[in-house]
């Protein structure tokens, strides 16, 4: 199903990416009768995969709170490390369509030899939906005289794409690593939550409702060194409990919250010896440390 490379701009690019002599090329792709896409996911992550016989898998992966990315998974990559050509080829039954070069990608020596950022990943998916076969072309790992072509088939894509997009639409706004260590900074004498802080706490509450592994919050309030120690202790308490109370209002179990306040105690400052307004700004904060156990439910 993977067509031979013709003498086009793609072929010229191939000569730069993978000079091939008498060895020709070795193709990895799913044939027409075996090409399948499967979609799976949850509110935490979504994926869409195709098995590439003899190589591994092609995977579109979208984690909550992160951009889409694509990667090839291969336990023993047949490609040399270095720069490879990524081109979009028409399958045999669509020979009226023209080859479209996407550009160059890096190939690395690990289990995911090819990884694409969000922009390239979306372009790859767009080419598949056009019925094209995105193909990575690189020198073989064992010789400079042979090229390896890894093709991704568009066959049986439509149903999986529908399931994948439905999954993406239900993803949480954040993942655990994005909220596990959170900090809210405050203006001078500010005691109420601003819009940015409320958005962060809304995301934390939404995530907590979905992940039964979350069991503990440590909320700690701190101030800068301006004002008296007593005033700063009261101010750090007010700010810490503003966070505490808002999380409870958004449905977080209060029994999971441990809230403390330390005022302007020097040992707890990010910048112990404040010399500027910027130093003091870093010290005016409430930190939220979230703990979870076990696999996500």
C-alpha positions in Angstrom: 0.0 0.0 0.0 2.9 2.3 0.6 3.9 3.7 -2.8 7.4 4.0 -4.0 9.1 7.4 -3.7 9.1 9.1 -7.1 11.5 11.8 -8.4 9.8 14.8 -6.8 10.9 17.4 -4.3 10.2 14.7 -1.7 12.8 12.5 -3.4 15.4 15.3 -3.4 14.7 15.9 0.3 15.1 12.2 0.9 18.5 12.3 -0.7 19.5 14.9 1.9 17.8 13.1 4.8 18.8 9.6 4.0 21.2 9.0 1.1 20.4 5.6 -0.3 22.6 3.6 -2.6 21.9 0.1 -3.9 20.0 -1.1 -0.8 16.7 0.6 -1.7 14.2 1.1 1.1 12.4 -1.0 3.7 8.7 -0.1 4.4 6.8 -0.5 7.7 3.0 0.1 7.4 -0.3 -1.5 8.0 -1.7 -3.1 4.9 -5.2 -2.2 3.7 -6.8 -5.4 5.2 -5.1 -4.9 8.6 -5.1 -1.1 9.2 -7.1 -0.2 12.3 -7.4 2.8 14.5 -8.5 2.5 18.1 -9.5 5.4 20.4 -9.5 5.2 24.2 -9.5 7.6 27.1 -11.0 9.2 30.2 -11.4 12.7 31.6 -7.6 12.5 32.3 -6.3 11.6 28.9 -7.3 10.6 25.3 -5.4 8.6 22.8 -5.8 7.2 19.2 -3.5 4.4 18.1 -2.6 2.4 15.0 -0.4 -0.8 15.1 2.4 -0.7 12.6 3.4 -4.3 12.0 7.1 -5.0 12.6 7.6 -1.5 14.2 5.2 -0.7 17.0 2.5 1.9 17.1 1.6 5.4 15.8 -0.1 7.3 18.7 -2.0 10.6 19.0 -2.0 11.5 22.7 -3.8 14.3 24.5 -3.4 14.7 28.3 -5.8 17.0 30.2 -4.3 20.5 30.4 -1.7 19.8 27.8 -1.6 20.1 24.0 -2.0 17.3 21.5 1.1 15.4 20.6 2.0 12.5 18.3 4.7 9.9 18.6 5.9 6.7 17.1 6.3 3.9 19.7 8.9 1.3 18.8 10.8 -1.0 21.2 13.6 -1.3 18.6 13.6 1.5 16.1 14.9 0.6 12.6 15.9 4.3 12.0 19.2 6.0 12.6 19.2 9.0 14.9 19.2 12.3 13.1 17.0 14.3 10.7 14.3 12.5 8.8 11.9 13.6 6.1 8.2 13.7 7.0 6.1 13.7 3.9 2.5 12.9 3.0 2.0 10.3 0.3 -1.2 9.3 -1.5 -2.1 5.7 -1.0 -2.3 3.5 -4.2 -6.0 4.0 -4.6 -5.7 7.9 -4.5 -2.9 8.4 -7.1 -4.6 11.5 -8.4 -3.5 13.3 -5.2 -0.1 15.0 -5.0 2.8 14.3 -2.6 2.9 17.0 0.1 6.1 17.5 2.0 5.5 18.4 5.7 9.2 19.0 6.6 11.9 17.5 8.7 11.7 15.8 12.1 14.2 14.6 14.6 14.7 10.8 15.1 16.1 9.8 18.5 17.5 6.6 19.9 14.7 5.7 22.3 11.4 3.9 22.6 9.7 7.0 21.0 12.0 7.8 18.2 9.7 10.4 16.6 7.8 13.0 18.6 5.8 15.9 17.1 4.6 19.1 18.8 1.0 20.2 18.7 1.3 22.1 15.4 2.9 19.1 13.5 0.5 16.7 15.2 -2.6 18.5 14.0 -1.1 18.8 10.5 -0.5 15.0 10.5 -4.1 14.3 11.6 -5.3 16.7 8.9 -3.4 14.8 6.3 -4.8 11.5 7.5 -8.3 12.8 7.3 -7.7 13.9 3.7 -7.0 10.2 3.0 -3.2 10.6 2.8 -0.5 8.5 4.3 2.0 10.5 6.4 5.4 8.9 6.1 8.7 9.2 8.0 11.8 8.5 5.9 15.2 8.0 7.4 18.4 6.0 6.9 18.3 2.4 8.3 19.9 1.9 11.7 22.2 -0.8 10.4 23.5 0.7 7.1 23.7 4.0 5.2 22.8 2.2 2.0 19.2 1.5 2.9 16.3 3.8 3.9 13.4 3.1 6.2 9.9 4.3 5.4 7.3 4.3 8.2 3.9 5.0 6.9 0.7 5.8 8.9 -2.5 4.5 7.2 -5.7 6.6 6.9 -7.8 3.4 6.6 -10.6 3.0 9.2 -9.8 6.4 10.8 -13.3 8.0 10.8 -14.9 6.2 13.7 -11.8 6.5 15.9 -11.5 10.2 15.2 -15.1 10.7 16.3 -14.5 8.8 19.5 -11.3 10.7 20.1 -12.8 14.1 19.6 -15.7 13.2 22.0 -13.1 12.2 24.6 -11.1 15.4 24.1 -14.2 17.4 24.7 -14.7 15.8 28.1 -11.1 16.3 29.3 -10.5 18.0 32.6 -9.0 21.5 32.4 -5.8 20.4 34.2 -3.8 17.4 35.0 -2.4 16.5 38.5 1.1 17.6 37.8 -0.2 21.1 37.0 -1.9 21.6 40.3 0.1 19.4 42.7 2.2 22.3 43.7 0.2 25.6 43.3 0.9 29.1 44.6 -1.3 32.2 44.8 0.5 35.5 45.1 -1.2 38.6 46.6 -1.0 42.4 46.2 0.0 44.5 49.2 -2.8 44.2 51.8 -5.0 42.2 49.5 -7.2 39.8 51.4 -9.8 38.5 48.8 -9.3 36.2 45.9 -8.9 37.7 42.5 -10.3 36.2 39.3 -7.0 34.4 38.4 -6.9 32.8 41.9 -10.5 31.7 41.6 -9.9 30.1 38.2 -7.0 28.1 39.6 -9.0 27.0 42.6 -11.9 26.1 40.4 -9.6 23.9 38.3 -8.3 22.3 41.5 -11.8 21.5 42.8 -12.8 20.1 39.4 -9.8 17.8 39.3 -10.3 16.7 42.9 -14.0 15.7 42.2 -12.8 13.5 39.3 -9.8 11.8 41.0 -10.6 9.6 44.0 -6.9 9.3 44.8 -6.7 12.8 46.1 -6.7 12.7 49.9 -4.9 15.7 51.3 -4.4 19.4 50.9 -1.7 21.4 52.8 -2.6 25.2 52.6 0.1 27.5 54.0 -0.1 31.3 54.2 2.9 33.7 54.2 3.5 37.4 54.0 6.4 39.8 53.3 8.3 41.6 56.1 6.3 44.9 56.0 4.2 45.5 59.0 4.4 44.1 62.5 4.7 40.4 63.2 1.2 40.3 64.6 -0.3 42.1 61.6 1.5 39.7 59.2 0.4 36.6 61.1 -3.3 37.8 60.9 -2.9 38.7 57.3 -1.4 35.3 56.4 -4.3 33.6 58.3 -6.9 35.6 56.4 -5.4 34.8 53.0 -4.9 31.1 53.8 -8.5 30.7 55.0 -9.8 32.6 51.9 -8.3 29.7 49.9 -9.5 27.1 52.4 -13.1 28.4 52.4 -13.3 28.8 48.6 -12.2 25.2 48.1 -14.9 24.0 50.5 -17.5 26.1 48.7 -16.5 24.4 45.5 -17.1 21.0 47.0 -13.8 19.9 48.4 -14.2 17.9 51.5 -13.0 20.1 54.4 -11.6 17.1 56.2 -8.9 16.9 53.5 -7.7 20.4 54.2 -4.9 21.2 56.6 -4.5 25.0 56.8 -1.7 26.9 58.5 -0.3 30.4 58.5 3.2 31.7 59.3 3.1 35.5 58.7 6.5 37.0 57.9 8.8 34.4 59.6 12.1 34.8 57.8 12.8 31.0 57.5 9.7 30.6 55.4 10.3 33.4 52.9 11.3 32.6 49.4 13.5 35.7 49.6 14.8 35.8 53.2 16.5 39.2 52.9 14.0 41.4 51.0 15.6 44.3 49.1 12.9 45.3 46.7 9.2 45.3 45.9 9.8 42.3 43.7 11.3 40.4 46.6 8.3 41.2 48.8 5.9 40.2 46.1 7.4 36.7 45.9 7.0 36.3 49.7 3.3 37.3 49.7 1.8 33.9 48.9 -0.5 31.0 49.8 0.8 27.6 48.8 -1.3 24.6 48.1 0.3 21.1 48.2 -2.0 18.3 47.1 -1.4 14.6 47.8 -2.9 11.6 46.0 -2.5 7.8 46.3 -2.8 4.9 44.0 -3.9 4.8 40.4 -6.7 7.1 39.2 -10.2 5.7 39.6 
